[in-house]
């Protein structure tokens, strides 16, 4: 999968989980303007591990890396590389 396909898959997962009609790469995921609460974030991260077949490294997981769909996509790509 290329970057755009991974980002689209993440976007689709978030839309489905939250029943949202619009999510794009700039969508804020966490914080006061974020669309995710803590439990949904945990569910999302677990789904991403399963869907993209990697094991999350908590040391690489930062607030910045999950702050938006764009950053989350980069984190997933990096995590997959490290697991290869």
mmCIF file of the N, C-alpha and C atoms, coordinates in Angstrom:
data_MODEL
# 
_entry.id   MODEL 
# 
loop_
_atom_site.group_PDB 
_atom_site.id 
_atom_site.type_symbol 
_atom_site.label_atom_id 
_atom_site.label_alt_id 
_atom_site.label_comp_id 
_atom_site.label_asym_id 
_atom_site.label_entity_id 
_atom_site.label_seq_id 
_atom_site.pdbx_PDB_ins_code 
_atom_site.Cartn_x 
_atom_site.Cartn_y 
_atom_site.Cartn_z 
_atom_site.occupancy 
_atom_site.B_iso_or_equiv 
_atom_site.pdbx_formal_charge 
_atom_site.auth_seq_id 
_atom_site.auth_comp_id 
_atom_site.auth_asym_id 
_atom_site.auth_atom_id 
_atom_site.pdbx_PDB_model_num 
ATOM 1   N N  . UNK A 1 1  ? 0.840   -1.193 0.000  1.00 0.00 ? 1  UNK A N  1 
ATOM 2   C CA . UNK A 1 1  ? 0.000   0.000  0.000  1.00 0.00 ? 1  UNK A CA 1 
ATOM 3   C C  . UNK A 1 1  ? 0.876   1.244  0.000  1.00 0.00 ? 1  UNK A C  1 
ATOM 4   N N  . UNK A 1 2  ? 0.467   2.222  -0.770 1.00 0.00 ? 2  UNK A N  1 
ATOM 5   C CA . UNK A 1 2  ? 1.208   3.476  -0.749 1.00 0.00 ? 2  UNK A CA 1 
ATOM 6   C C  . UNK A 1 2  ? 0.616   4.415  0.306  1.00 0.00 ? 2  UNK A C  1 
ATOM 7   N N  . UNK A 1 3  ? 1.250   5.559  0.489  1.00 0.00 ? 3  UNK A N  1 
ATOM 8   C CA . UNK A 1 3  ? 0.848   6.501  1.525  1.00 0.00 ? 3  UNK A CA 1 
ATOM 9   C C  . UNK A 1 3  ? -0.611  6.933  1.377  1.00 0.00 ? 3  UNK A C  1 
ATOM 10  N N  . UNK A 1 4  ? -1.026  7.256  0.162  1.00 0.00 ? 4  UNK A N  1 
ATOM 11  C CA . UNK A 1 4  ? -2.403  7.711  -0.059 1.00 0.00 ? 4  UNK A CA 1 
ATOM 12  C C  . UNK A 1 4  ? -3.423  6.627  0.281  1.00 0.00 ? 4  UNK A C  1 
ATOM 13  N N  . UNK A 1 5  ? -3.102  5.389  -0.054 1.00 0.00 ? 5  UNK A N  1 
ATOM 14  C CA . UNK A 1 5  ? -4.008  4.280  0.261  1.00 0.00 ? 5  UNK A CA 1 
ATOM 15  C C  . UNK A 1 5  ? -4.105  4.063  1.769  1.00 0.00 ? 5  UNK A C  1 
ATOM 16  N N  . UNK A 1 6  ? -2.981  4.170  2.455  1.00 0.00 ? 6  UNK A N  1 
ATOM 17  C CA . UNK A 1 6  ? -2.988  4.027  3.916  1.00 0.00 ? 6  UNK A CA 1 
ATOM 18  C C  . UNK A 1 6  ? -3.800  5.147  4.544  1.00 0.00 ? 6  UNK A C  1 
ATOM 19  N N  . UNK A 1 7  ? -3.584  6.375  4.082  1.00 0.00 ? 7  UNK A N  1 
ATOM 20  C CA . UNK A 1 7  ? -4.342  7.510  4.622  1.00 0.00 ? 7  UNK A CA 1 
ATOM 21  C C  . UNK A 1 7  ? -5.840  7.346  4.369  1.00 0.00 ? 7  UNK A C  1 
ATOM 22  N N  . UNK A 1 8  ? -6.207  6.873  3.194  1.00 0.00 ? 8  UNK A N  1 
ATOM 23  C CA . UNK A 1 8  ? -7.623  6.665  2.888  1.00 0.00 ? 8  UNK A CA 1 
ATOM 24  C C  . UNK A 1 8  ? -8.222  5.592  3.790  1.00 0.00 ? 8  UNK A C  1 
ATOM 25  N N  . UNK A 1 9  ? -7.476  4.533  4.023  1.00 0.00 ? 9  UNK A N  1 
ATOM 26  C CA . UNK A 1 9  ? -7.944  3.459  4.901  1.00 0.00 ? 9  UNK A CA 1 
ATOM 27  C C  . UNK A 1 9  ? -8.145  3.977  6.326  1.00 0.00 ? 9  UNK A C  1 
ATOM 28  N N  . UNK A 1 10 ? -7.197  4.760  6.827  1.00 0.00 ? 10 UNK A N  1 
ATOM 29  C CA . UNK A 1 10 ? -7.325  5.347  8.162  1.00 0.00 ? 10 UNK A CA 1 
ATOM 30  C C  . UNK A 1 10 ? -8.539  6.266  8.219  1.00 0.00 ? 10 UNK A C  1 
ATOM 31  N N  . UNK A 1 11 ? -8.705  7.085  7.208  1.00 0.00 ? 11 UNK A N  1 
ATOM 32  C CA . UNK A 1 11 ? -9.853  7.990  7.136  1.00 0.00 ? 11 UNK A CA 1 
ATOM 33  C C  . UNK A 1 11 ? -11.157 7.201  7.163  1.00 0.00 ? 11 UNK A C  1 
ATOM 34  N N  . UNK A 1 12 ? -11.224 6.128  6.393  1.00 0.00 ? 12 UNK A N  1 
ATOM 35  C CA . UNK A 1 12 ? -12.436 5.302  6.351  1.00 0.00 ? 12 UNK A CA 1 
ATOM 36  C C  . UNK A 1 12 ? -12.722 4.658  7.704  1.00 0.00 ? 12 UNK A C  1 
ATOM 37  N N  . UNK A 1 13 ? -11.684 4.195  8.379  1.00 0.00 ? 13 UNK A N  1 
ATOM 38  C CA . UNK A 1 13 ? -11.852 3.583  9.701  1.00 0.00 ? 13 UNK A CA 1 
ATOM 39  C C  . UNK A 1 13 ? -12.421 4.607  10.680 1.00 0.00 ? 13 UNK A C  1 
ATOM 40  N N  . UNK A 1 14 ? -11.866 5.807  10.685 1.00 0.00 ? 14 UNK A N  1 
ATOM 41  C CA . UNK A 1 14 ? -12.335 6.855  11.599 1.00 0.00 ? 14 UNK A CA 1 
ATOM 42  C C  . UNK A 1 14 ? -13.780 7.233  11.281 1.00 0.00 ? 14 UNK A C  1 
ATOM 43  N N  . UNK A 1 15 ? -14.092 7.393  10.009 1.00 0.00 ? 15 UNK A N  1 
ATOM 44  C CA . UNK A 1 15 ? -15.473 7.714  9.614  1.00 0.00 ? 15 UNK A CA 1 
ATOM 45  C C  . UNK A 1 15 ? -16.446 6.662  10.131 1.00 0.00 ? 15 UNK A C  1 
ATOM 46  N N  . UNK A 1 16 ? -16.084 5.403  9.943  1.00 0.00 ? 16 UNK A N  1 
ATOM 47  C CA . UNK A 1 16 ? -16.958 4.315  10.370 1.00 0.00 ? 16 UNK A CA 1 
ATOM 48  C C  . UNK A 1 16 ? -17.096 4.278  11.890 1.00 0.00 ? 16 UNK A C  1 
ATOM 49  N N  . UNK A 1 17 ? -15.981 4.391  12.608 1.00 0.00 ? 17 UNK A N  1 
ATOM 50  C CA . UNK A 1 17 ? -16.016 4.341  14.071 1.00 0.00 ? 17 UNK A CA 1 
ATOM 51  C C  . UNK A 1 17 ? -16.874 5.452  14.666 1.00 0.00 ? 17 UNK A C  1 
ATOM 52  N N  . UNK A 1 18 ? -16.745 6.643  14.092 1.00 0.00 ? 18 UNK A N  1 
ATOM 53  C CA . UNK A 1 18 ? -17.416 7.813  14.658 1.00 0.00 ? 18 UNK A CA 1 
ATOM 54  C C  . UNK A 1 18 ? -18.684 8.201  13.909 1.00 0.00 ? 18 UNK A C  1 
ATOM 55  N N  . UNK A 1 19 ? -19.002 7.450  12.870 1.00 0.00 ? 19 UNK A N  1 
ATOM 56  C CA . UNK A 1 19 ? -20.168 7.740  12.039 1.00 0.00 ? 19 UNK A CA 1 
ATOM 57  C C  . UNK A 1 19 ? -20.146 9.187  11.546 1.00 0.00 ? 19 UNK A C  1 
ATOM 58  N N  . UNK A 1 20 ? -18.990 9.567  11.006 1.00 0.00 ? 20 UNK A N  1 
ATOM 59  C CA . UNK A 1 20 ? -18.802 10.905 10.454 1.00 0.00 ? 20 UNK A CA 1 
ATOM 60  C C  . UNK A 1 20 ? -18.882 10.840 8.936  1.00 0.00 ? 20 UNK A C  1 
ATOM 61  N N  . UNK A 1 21 ? -19.383 11.894 8.332  1.00 0.00 ? 21 UNK A N  1 
ATOM 62  C CA . UNK A 1 21 ? -19.460 11.924 6.873  1.00 0.00 ? 21 UNK A CA 1 
ATOM 63  C C  . UNK A 1 21 ? -18.199 12.503 6.245  1.00 0.00 ? 21 UNK A C  1 
ATOM 64  N N  . UNK A 1 22 ? -17.428 13.284 7.013  1.00 0.00 ? 22 UNK A N  1 
ATOM 65  C CA . UNK A 1 22 ? -16.239 13.912 6.445  1.00 0.00 ? 22 UNK A CA 1 
ATOM 66  C C  . UNK A 1 22 ? -15.064 13.825 7.403  1.00 0.00 ? 22 UNK A C  1 
ATOM 67  N N  . UNK A 1 23 ? -13.983 13.265 6.906  1.00 0.00 ? 23 UNK A N  1 
ATOM 68  C CA . UNK A 1 23 ? -12.701 13.227 7.605  1.00 0.00 ? 23 UNK A CA 1 
ATOM 69  C C  . UNK A 1 23 ? -11.646 13.351 6.514  1.00 0.00 ? 23 UNK A C  1 
ATOM 70  N N  . UNK A 1 24 ? -10.656 14.224 6.714  1.00 0.00 ? 24 UNK A N  1 
ATOM 71  C CA . UNK A 1 24 ? -9.558  14.319 5.751  1.00 0.00 ? 24 UNK A CA 1 
ATOM 72  C C  . UNK A 1 24 ? -8.228  14.345 6.492  1.00 0.00 ? 24 UNK A C  1 
ATOM 73  N N  . UNK A 1 25 ? -7.125  14.565 5.758  1.00 0.00 ? 25 UNK A N  1 
ATOM 74  C CA . UNK A 1 25 ? -5.794  14.468 6.379  1.00 0.00 ? 25 UNK A CA 1 
ATOM 75  C C  . UNK A 1 25 ? -5.533  15.552 7.416  1.00 0.00 ? 25 UNK A C  1 
ATOM 76  N N  . UNK A 1 26 ? -6.299  16.628 7.390  1.00 0.00 ? 26 UNK A N  1 
ATOM 77  C CA . UNK A 1 26 ? -6.129  17.698 8.378  1.00 0.00 ? 26 UNK A CA 1 
ATOM 78  C C  . UNK A 1 26 ? -7.055  17.563 9.586  1.00 0.00 ? 26 UNK A C  1 
ATOM 79  N N  . UNK A 1 27 ? -7.904  16.561 9.598  1.00 0.00 ? 27 UNK A N  1 
ATOM 80  C CA . UNK A 1 27 ? -8.830  16.391 10.715 1.00 0.00 ? 27 UNK A CA 1 
ATOM 81  C C  . UNK A 1 27 ? -8.045  16.225 12.012 1.00 0.00 ? 27 UNK A C  1 
ATOM 82  N N  . UNK A 1 28 ? -8.376  17.052 12.996 1.00 0.00 ? 28 UNK A N  1 
ATOM 83  C CA . UNK A 1 28 ? -7.732  16.995 14.314 1.00 0.00 ? 28 UNK A CA 1 
ATOM 84  C C  . UNK A 1 28 ? -8.329  15.817 15.074 1.00 0.00 ? 28 UNK A C  1 
ATOM 85  N N  . UNK A 1 29 ? -7.467  14.959 15.596 1.00 0.00 ? 29 UNK A N  1 
ATOM 86  C CA . UNK A 1 29 ? -7.940  13.752 16.255 1.00 0.00 ? 29 UNK A CA 1 
ATOM 87  C C  . UNK A 1 29 ? -8.036  13.880 17.766 1.00 0.00 ? 29 UNK A C  1 
ATOM 88  N N  . UNK A 1 30 ? -7.088  14.587 18.383 1.00 0.00 ? 30 UNK A N  1 
ATOM 89  C CA . UNK A 1 30 ? -7.074  14.668 19.845 1.00 0.00 ? 30 UNK A CA 1 
ATOM 90  C C  . UNK A 1 30 ? -6.980  16.118 20.289 1.00 0.00 ? 30 UNK A C  1 
ATOM 91  N N  . UNK A 1 31 ? -7.243  16.338 21.560 1.00 0.00 ? 31 UNK A N  1 
ATOM 92  C CA . UNK A 1 31 ? -7.218  17.698 22.099 1.00 0.00 ? 31 UNK A CA 1 
ATOM 93  C C  . UNK A 1 31 ? -8.622  18.275 22.137 1.00 0.00 ? 31 UNK A C  1 
ATOM 94  N N  . UNK A 1 32 ? -8.717  19.540 22.481 1.00 0.00 ? 32 UNK A N  1 
ATOM 95  C CA . UNK A 1 32 ? -10.036 20.161 22.645 1.00 0.00 ? 32 UNK A CA 1 
ATOM 96  C C  . UNK A 1 32 ? -10.842 20.198 21.354 1.00 0.00 ? 32 UNK A C  1 
ATOM 97  N N  . UNK A 1 33 ? -10.183 20.282 20.211 1.00 0.00 ? 33 UNK A N  1 
ATOM 98  C CA . UNK A 1 33 ? -10.891 20.296 18.924 1.00 0.00 ? 33 UNK A CA 1 
ATOM 99  C C  . UNK A 1 33 ? -10.919 18.911 18.272 1.00 0.00 ? 33 UNK A C  1 
ATOM 100 N N  . UNK A 1 34 ? -10.396 17.919 18.966 1.00 0.00 ? 34 UNK A N  1 
ATOM 101 C CA . UNK A 1 34 ? -10.278 16.587 18.384 1.00 0.00 ? 34 UNK A CA 1 
ATOM 102 C C  . UNK A 1 34 ? -11.584 15.818 18.333 1.00 0.00 ? 34 UNK A C  1 
ATOM 103 N N  . UNK A 1 35 ? -11.666 14.890 17.395 1.00 0.00 ? 35 UNK A N  1 
ATOM 104 C CA . UNK A 1 35 ? -12.874 14.091 17.215 1.00 0.00 ? 35 UNK A CA 1 
ATOM 105 C C  . UNK A 1 35 ? -12.847 12.797 18.030 1.00 0.00 ? 35 UNK A C  1 
ATOM 106 N N  . UNK A 1 36 ? -11.695 12.443 18.612 1.00 0.00 ? 36 UNK A N  1 
ATOM 107 C CA . UNK A 1 36 ? -11.572 11.191 19.353 1.00 0.00 ? 36 UNK A CA 1 
ATOM 108 C C  . UNK A 1 36 ? -11.528 11.419 20.855 1.00 0.00 ? 36 UNK A C  1 
ATOM 109 N N  . UNK A 1 37 ? -12.258 10.583 21.588 1.00 0.00 ? 37 UNK A N  1 
ATOM 110 C CA . UNK A 1 37 ? -12.070 10.554 23.034 1.00 0.00 ? 37 UNK A CA 1 
ATOM 111 C C  . UNK A 1 37 ? -11.046 9.449  23.336 1.00 0.00 ? 37 UNK A C  1 
ATOM 112 N N  . UNK A 1 38 ? -10.664 9.302  24.581 1.00 0.00 ? 38 UNK A N  1 
ATOM 113 C CA . UNK A 1 38 ? -9.573  8.380  24.915 1.00 0.00 ? 38 UNK A CA 1 
ATOM 114 C C  . UNK A 1 38 ? -9.910  6.924  24.587 1.00 0.00 ? 38 UNK A C  1 
ATOM 115 N N  . UNK A 1 39 ? -11.127 6.500  24.840 1.00 0.00 ? 39 UNK A N  1 
ATOM 116 C CA . UNK A 1 39 ? -11.502 5.112  24.553 1.00 0.00 ? 39 UNK A CA 1 
ATOM 117 C C  . UNK A 1 39 ? -11.539 4.842  23.049 1.00 0.00 ? 39 UNK A C  1 
ATOM 118 N N  . UNK A 1 40 ? -12.039 5.791  22.291 1.00 0.00 ? 40 UNK A N  1 
ATOM 119 C CA . UNK A 1 40 ? -12.082 5.623  20.840 1.00 0.00 ? 40 UNK A CA 1 
ATOM 120 C C  . UNK A 1 40 ? -10.672 5.616  20.266 1.00 0.00 ? 40 UNK A C  1 
ATOM 121 N N  . UNK A 1 41 ? -9.783  6.411  20.830 1.00 0.00 ? 41 UNK A N  1 
ATOM 122 C CA . UNK A 1 41 ? -8.390  6.419  20.390 1.00 0.00 ? 41 UNK A CA 1 
ATOM 123 C C  . UNK A 1 41 ? -7.764  5.043  20.588 1.00 0.00 ? 41 UNK A C  1 
ATOM 124 N N  . UNK A 1 42 ? -8.001  4.432  21.727 1.00 0.00 ? 42 UNK A N  1 
ATOM 125 C CA . UNK A 1 42 ? -7.459  3.096  21.996 1.00 0.00 ? 42 UNK A CA 1 
ATOM 126 C C  . UNK A 1 42 ? -8.017  2.084  21.003 1.00 0.00 ? 42 UNK A C  1 
ATOM 127 N N  . UNK A 1 43 ? -9.320  2.148  20.749 1.00 0.00 ? 43 UNK A N  1 
ATOM 128 C CA . UNK A 1 43 ? -9.939  1.256  19.765 1.00 0.00 ? 43 UNK A CA 1 
ATOM 129 C C  . UNK A 1 43 ? -9.348  1.474  18.372 1.00 0.00 ? 43 UNK A C  1 
ATOM 130 N N  . UNK A 1 44 ? -9.132  2.744  18.016 1.00 0.00 ? 44 UNK A N  1 
ATOM 131 C CA . UNK A 1 44 ? -8.563  3.073  16.711 1.00 0.00 ? 44 UNK A CA 1 
ATOM 132 C C  . UNK A 1 44 ? -7.153  2.509  16.577 1.00 0.00 ? 44 UNK A C  1 
ATOM 133 N N  . UNK A 1 45 ? -6.319  2.710  17.581 1.00 0.00 ? 45 UNK A N  1 
ATOM 134 C CA . UNK A 1 45 ? -4.941  2.214  17.521 1.00 0.00 ? 45 UNK A CA 1 
ATOM 135 C C  . UNK A 1 45 ? -4.909  0.691  17.416 1.00 0.00 ? 45 UNK A C  1 
ATOM 136 N N  . UNK A 1 46 ? -5.782  0.016  18.150 1.00 0.00 ? 46 UNK A N  1 
ATOM 137 C CA . UNK A 1 46 ? -5.856  -1.447 18.065 1.00 0.00 ? 46 UNK A CA 1 
ATOM 138 C C  . UNK A 1 46 ? -6.289  -1.885 16.669 1.00 0.00 ? 46 UNK A C  1 
ATOM 139 N N  . UNK A 1 47 ? -7.254  -1.195 16.097 1.00 0.00 ? 47 UNK A N  1 
ATOM 140 C CA . UNK A 1 47 ? -7.718  -1.516 14.744 1.00 0.00 ? 47 UNK A CA 1 
ATOM 141 C C  . UNK A 1 47 ? -6.612  -1.280 13.711 1.00 0.00 ? 47 UNK A C  1 
ATOM 142 N N  . UNK A 1 48 ? -5.850  -0.208 13.879 1.00 0.00 ? 48 UNK A N  1 
ATOM 143 C CA . UNK A 1 48 ? -4.758  0.075  12.943 1.00 0.00 ? 48 UNK A CA 1 
ATOM 144 C C  . UNK A 1 48 ? -3.682  -1.007 13.004 1.00 0.00 ? 48 UNK A C  1 
ATOM 145 N N  . UNK A 1 49 ? -3.352  -1.463 14.216 1.00 0.00 ? 49 UNK A N  1 
ATOM 146 C CA . UNK A 1 49 ? -2.376  -2.547 14.357 1.00 0.00 ? 49 UNK A CA 1 
ATOM 147 C C  . UNK A 1 49 ? -2.849  -3.789 13.606 1.00 0.00 ? 49 UNK A C  1 
ATOM 148 N N  . UNK A 1 50 ? -4.110  -4.099 13.782 1.00 0.00 ? 50 UNK A N  1 
ATOM 149 C CA . UNK A 1 50 ? -4.680  -5.281 13.134 1.00 0.00 ? 50 UNK A CA 1 
ATOM 150 C C  . UNK A 1 50 ? -4.747  -5.104 11.617 1.00 0.00 ? 50 UNK A C  1 
ATOM 151 N N  . UNK A 1 51 ? -5.266  -3.991 11.175 1.00 0.00 ? 51 UNK A N  1 
ATOM 152 C CA . UNK A 1 51 ? -5.495  -3.749 9.748  1.00 0.00 ? 51 UNK A CA 1 
ATOM 153 C C  . UNK A 1 51 ? -4.188  -3.657 8.962  1.00 0.00 ? 51 UNK A C  1 
ATOM 154 N N  . UNK A 1 52 ? -3.173  -3.017 9.559  1.00 0.00 ? 52 UNK A N  1 
ATOM 155 C CA . UNK A 1 52 ? -1.917  -2.806 8.838  1.00 0.00 ? 52 UNK A CA 1 
ATOM 156 C C  . UNK A 1 52 ? -0.808  -3.758 9.274  1.00 0.00 ? 52 UNK A C  1 
ATOM 157 N N  . UNK A 1 53 ? -1.142  -4.704 10.154 1.00 0.00 ? 53 UNK A N  1 
ATOM 158 C CA . UNK A 1 53 ? -0.235  -5.779 10.547 1.00 0.00 ? 53 UNK A CA 1 
ATOM 159 C C  . UNK A 1 53 ? 1.110   -5.270 11.070 1.00 0.00 ? 53 UNK A C  1 
ATOM 160 N N  . UNK A 1 54 ? 1.041   -4.519 12.163 1.00 0.00 ? 54 UNK A N  1 
ATOM 161 C CA . UNK A 1 54 ? 2.256   -4.087 12.844 1.00 0.00 ? 54 UNK A CA 1 
ATOM 162 C C  . UNK A 1 54 ? 1.992   -4.082 14.339 1.00 0.00 ? 54 UNK A C  1 
ATOM 163 N N  . UNK A 1 55 ? 3.072   -4.033 15.114 1.00 0.00 ? 55 UNK A N  1 
ATOM 164 C CA . UNK A 1 55 ? 2.960   -3.939 16.563 1.00 0.00 ? 55 UNK A CA 1 
ATOM 165 C C  . UNK A 1 55 ? 3.368   -2.544 16.977 1.00 0.00 ? 55 UNK A C  1 
ATOM 166 N N  . UNK A 1 56 ? 2.497   -1.905 17.732 1.00 0.00 ? 56 UNK A N  1 
ATOM 167 C CA . UNK A 1 56 ? 2.721   -0.528 18.152 1.00 0.00 ? 56 UNK A CA 1 
ATOM 168 C C  . UNK A 1 56 ? 3.889   -0.452 19.131 1.00 0.00 ? 56 UNK A C  1 
ATOM 169 N N  . UNK A 1 57 ? 4.768   0.507  18.917 1.00 0.00 ? 57 UNK A N  1 
ATOM 170 C CA . UNK A 1 57 ? 5.848   0.803  19.851 1.00 0.00 ? 57 UNK A CA 1 
ATOM 171 C C  . UNK A 1 57 ? 5.432   2.050  20.617 1.00 0.00 ? 57 UNK A C  1 
ATOM 172 N N  . UNK A 1 58 ? 5.068   1.864  21.876 1.00 0.00 ? 58 UNK A N  1 
ATOM 173 C CA . UNK A 1 58 ? 4.557   2.972  22.677 1.00 0.00 ? 58 UNK A CA 1 
ATOM 174 C C  . UNK A 1 58 ? 5.548   4.124  22.794 1.00 0.00 ? 58 UNK A C  1 
ATOM 175 N N  . UNK A 1 59 ? 6.842   3.830  22.678 1.00 0.00 ? 59 UNK A N  1 
ATOM 176 C CA . UNK A 1 59 ? 7.853   4.888  22.763 1.00 0.00 ? 59 UNK A CA 1 
ATOM 177 C C  . UNK A 1 59 ? 7.755   5.860  21.592 1.00 0.00 ? 59 UNK A C  1 
ATOM 178 N N  . UNK A 1 60 ? 7.300   5.363  20.453 1.00 0.00 ? 60 UNK A N  1 
ATOM 179 C CA . UNK A 1 60 ? 7.161   6.214  19.270 1.00 0.00 ? 60 UNK A CA 1 
ATOM 180 C C  . UNK A 1 60 ? 5.816   6.926  19.218 1.00 0.00 ? 60 UNK A C  1 
ATOM 181 N N  . UNK A 1 61 ? 4.908   6.530  20.084 1.00 0.00 ? 61 UNK A N  1 
ATOM 182 C CA . UNK A 1 61 ? 3.569   7.110  20.104 1.00 0.00 ? 61 UNK A CA 1 
ATOM 183 C C  . UNK A 1 61 ? 3.582   8.386  20.942 1.00 0.00 ? 61 UNK A C  1 
ATOM 184 N N  . UNK A 1 62 ? 3.449   9.519  20.270 1.00 0.00 ? 62 UNK A N  1 
ATOM 185 C CA . UNK A 1 62 ? 3.431   10.807 20.954 1.00 0.00 ? 62 UNK A CA 1 
ATOM 186 C C  . UNK A 1 62 ? 2.138   11.528 20.619 1.00 0.00 ? 62 UNK A C  1 
ATOM 187 N N  . UNK A 1 63 ? 1.832   12.563 21.371 1.00 0.00 ? 63 UNK A N  1 
ATOM 188 C CA . UNK A 1 63 ? 0.640   13.355 21.063 1.00 0.00 ? 63 UNK A CA 1 
ATOM 189 C C  . UNK A 1 63 ? 0.716   13.923 19.654 1.00 0.00 ? 63 UNK A C  1 
ATOM 190 N N  . UNK A 1 64 ? 1.899   14.326 19.242 1.00 0.00 ? 64 UNK A N  1 
ATOM 191 C CA . UNK A 1 64 ? 2.053   14.867 17.895 1.00 0.00 ? 64 UNK A CA 1 
ATOM 192 C C  . UNK A 1 64 ? 1.795   13.807 16.828 1.00 0.00 ? 64 UNK A C  1 
ATOM 193 N N  . UNK A 1 65 ? 2.237   12.580 17.080 1.00 0.00 ? 65 UNK A N  1 
ATOM 194 C CA . UNK A 1 65 ? 2.096   11.534 16.063 1.00 0.00 ? 65 UNK A CA 1 
ATOM 195 C C  . UNK A 1 65 ? 0.652   11.102 15.844 1.00 0.00 ? 65 UNK A C  1 
ATOM 196 N N  . UNK A 1 66 ? -0.229  11.440 16.767 1.00 0.00 ? 66 UNK A N  1 
ATOM 197 C CA . UNK A 1 66 ? -1.641  11.077 16.616 1.00 0.00 ? 66 UNK A CA 1 
ATOM 198 C C  . UNK A 1 66 ? -2.546  12.305 16.606 1.00 0.00 ? 66 UNK A C  1 
ATOM 199 N N  . UNK A 1 67 ? -1.969  13.457 16.367 1.00 0.00 ? 67 UNK A N  1 
ATOM 200 C CA . UNK A 1 67 ? -2.744  14.700 16.442 1.00 0.00 ? 67 UNK A CA 1 
ATOM 201 C C  . UNK A 1 67 ? -3.675  14.917 15.259 1.00 0.00 ? 67 UNK A C  1 
ATOM 202 N N  . UNK A 1 68 ? -3.356  14.326 14.111 1.00 0.00 ? 68 UNK A N  1 
ATOM 203 C CA . UNK A 1 68 ? -4.196  14.491 12.917 1.00 0.00 ? 68 UNK A CA 1 
ATOM 204 C C  . UNK A 1 68 ? -4.100  13.226 12.075 1.00 0.00 ? 68 UNK A C  1 
ATOM 205 N N  . UNK A 1 69 ? -4.981  13.101 11.119 1.00 0.00 ? 69 UNK A N  1 
ATOM 206 C CA . UNK A 1 69 ? -4.938  11.954 10.217 1.00 0.00 ? 69 UNK A CA 1 
ATOM 207 C C  . UNK A 1 69 ? -3.596  11.921 9.485  1.00 0.00 ? 69 UNK A C  1 
ATOM 208 N N  . UNK A 1 70 ? -3.123  13.062 9.062  1.00 0.00 ? 70 UNK A N  1 
ATOM 209 C CA . UNK A 1 70 ? -1.832  13.151 8.362  1.00 0.00 ? 70 UNK A CA 1 
ATOM 210 C C  . UNK A 1 70 ? -0.697  12.605 9.226  1.00 0.00 ? 70 UNK A C  1 
ATOM 211 N N  . UNK A 1 71 ? -0.621  13.058 10.476 1.00 0.00 ? 71 UNK A N  1 
ATOM 212 C CA . UNK A 1 71 ? 0.443   12.594 11.370 1.00 0.00 ? 71 UNK A CA 1 
ATOM 213 C C  . UNK A 1 71 ? 0.268   11.121 11.722 1.00 0.00 ? 71 UNK A C  1 
ATOM 214 N N  . UNK A 1 72 ? -0.963  10.698 11.907 1.00 0.00 ? 72 UNK A N  1 
ATOM 215 C CA . UNK A 1 72 ? -1.222  9.296  12.220 1.00 0.00 ? 72 UNK A CA 1 
ATOM 216 C C  . UNK A 1 72 ? -0.804  8.399  11.053 1.00 0.00 ? 72 UNK A C  1 
ATOM 217 N N  . UNK A 1 73 ? -1.046  8.838  9.847  1.00 0.00 ? 73 UNK A N  1 
ATOM 218 C CA . UNK A 1 73 ? -0.628  8.089  8.662  1.00 0.00 ? 73 UNK A CA 1 
ATOM 219 C C  . UNK A 1 73 ? 0.887   7.918  8.644  1.00 0.00 ? 73 UNK A C  1 
ATOM 220 N N  . UNK A 1 74 ? 1.610   8.987  8.910  1.00 0.00 ? 74 UNK A N  1 
ATOM 221 C CA . UNK A 1 74 ? 3.076   8.914  8.937  1.00 0.00 ? 74 UNK A CA 1 
ATOM 222 C C  . UNK A 1 74 ? 3.552   7.964  10.026 1.00 0.00 ? 74 UNK A C  1 
ATOM 223 N N  . UNK A 1 75 ? 2.885   7.993  11.179 1.00 0.00 ? 75 UNK A N  1 
ATOM 224 C CA . UNK A 1 75 ? 3.247   7.110  12.283 1.00 0.00 ? 75 UNK A CA 1 
ATOM 225 C C  . UNK A 1 75 ? 3.022   5.647  11.902 1.00 0.00 ? 75 UNK A C  1 
ATOM 226 N N  . UNK A 1 76 ? 1.895   5.348  11.250 1.00 0.00 ? 76 UNK A N  1 
ATOM 227 C CA . UNK A 1 76 ? 1.610   3.979  10.817 1.00 0.00 ? 76 UNK A CA 1 
ATOM 228 C C  . UNK A 1 76 ? 2.674   3.511  9.821  1.00 0.00 ? 76 UNK A C  1 
ATOM 229 N N  . UNK A 1 77 ? 3.005   4.344  8.853  1.00 0.00 ? 77 UNK A N  1 
ATOM 230 C CA . UNK A 1 77 ? 4.023   3.988  7.857  1.00 0.00 ? 77 UNK A CA 1 
ATOM 231 C C  . UNK A 1 77 ? 5.358   3.702  8.538  1.00 0.00 ? 77 UNK A C  1 
ATOM 232 N N  . UNK A 1 78 ? 5.758   4.565  9.457  1.00 0.00 ? 78 UNK A N  1 
ATOM 233 C CA . UNK A 1 78 ? 7.020   4.371  10.181 1.00 0.00 ? 78 UNK A CA 1 
ATOM 234 C C  . UNK A 1 78 ? 6.977   3.103  11.028 1.00 0.00 ? 78 UNK A C  1 
ATOM 235 N N  . UNK A 1 79 ? 5.868   2.859  11.696 1.00 0.00 ? 79 UNK A N  1 
ATOM 236 C CA . UNK A 1 79 ? 5.732   1.660  12.528 1.00 0.00 ? 79 UNK A CA 1 
ATOM 237 C C  . UNK A 1 79 ? 5.812   0.396  11.686 1.00 0.00 ? 79 UNK A C  1 
ATOM 238 N N  . UNK A 1 80 ? 5.190   0.414  10.513 1.00 0.00 ? 80 UNK A N  1 
ATOM 239 C CA . UNK A 1 80 ? 5.265   -0.742 9.616  1.00 0.00 ? 80 UNK A CA 1 
ATOM 240 C C  . UNK A 1 80 ? 6.700   -0.984 9.157  1.00 0.00 ? 80 UNK A C  1 
ATOM 241 N N  . UNK A 1 81 ? 7.423   0.079  8.852  1.00 0.00 ? 81 UNK A N  1 
ATOM 242 C CA . UNK A 1 81 ? 8.831   -0.059 8.432  1.00 0.00 ? 81 UNK A CA 1 
ATOM 243 C C  . UNK A 1 81 ? 9.661   -0.707 9.536  1.00 0.00 ? 81 UNK A C  1 
ATOM 244 N N  . UNK A 1 82 ? 9.443   -0.246 10.762 1.00 0.00 ? 82 UNK A N  1 
ATOM 245 C CA . UNK A 1 82 ? 10.219  -0.755 11.893 1.00 0.00 ? 82 UNK A CA 1 
ATOM 246 C C  . UNK A 1 82 ? 9.887   -2.208 12.196 1.00 0.00 ? 82 UNK A C  1 
ATOM 247 N N  . UNK A 1 83 ? 8.688   -2.645 11.845 1.00 0.00 ? 83 UNK A N  1 
ATOM 248 C CA . UNK A 1 83 ? 8.271   -4.026 12.096 1.00 0.00 ? 83 UNK A CA 1 
ATOM 249 C C  . UNK A 1 83 ? 8.654   -4.970 10.964 1.00 0.00 ? 83 UNK A C  1 
ATOM 250 N N  . UNK A 1 84 ? 9.185   -4.424 9.882  1.00 0.00 ? 84 UNK A N  1 
ATOM 251 C CA . UNK A 1 84 ? 9.523   -5.274 8.719  1.00 0.00 ? 84 UNK A CA 1 
ATOM 252 C C  . UNK A 1 84 ? 10.837  -5.990 8.918  1.00 0.00 ? 84 UNK A C  1 
# 
